[in-house]
Amino acid sequence: MGLCDGLSHCKVALAFAVLMDLLGGAALLVGVFANLEVNGQDFGDLLVYTGALFVVMSLAGWVLWYSGNIDGLTSKKELGHIGSAVDRLARNLSRKIRIYRGHR
């Protein structure tokens, strides 16, 4: 996998984000610049709103991809504080996802 080594973890989230950006951008451009009238009704607005929703959904993919690739952060436990339940849950979930992806 020499081609994807720089992408590190969470390649599915990255693919989702890029796909939603491409679909959203295409829908926005078609909705703005194409004349889409069927039986006297204009469907350009529908594509503009749908494209905007796709772009907003892609933000979730970008956040997941970025947060999944953060390495080297020290935990509160290493700093001498007791970690919260949310920190433990997030750390365990991230660890399980990485282990699951590593077995393939």
Summary of the structure (lengths in Angstrom):
residues: 104
radius of gyration: 20.1
end to end distance: 12.6
largest distance: 68.7
contacts: 249
relative contact order: 0.14
helix: 66%
strand: 4%
